[in-house]
Amino acid sequence: MEIIKHTSGKAIGQISVRNTIATMERGEEWTAEPGDIKLGYAQVCCSQYGAETGKQFHVSSPKEANGRITIKRIN
């Protein structure tokens, strides 16, 4: 997995959730701070990218994951 950041636009320098999850292998887990990515946006990205590619992701909220957002690729 590779953390990808935006190189242009309004979000320059911020993490690109969609491009980052695209680099995840099956069974891989990514843990991020709530200040780095937004939970709702991560859920939407995983859902939309999963619908397009057939890959499945599980997104844990900070309440479930010790104050952090955890994204795990299922298949």
Beta strands, then each sheet from edge to edge (+ up, - down):
strand 1: 29-32
strand 2: 57-60
strand 3: 69-73
sheet 1: 1+ 3- 2+
end
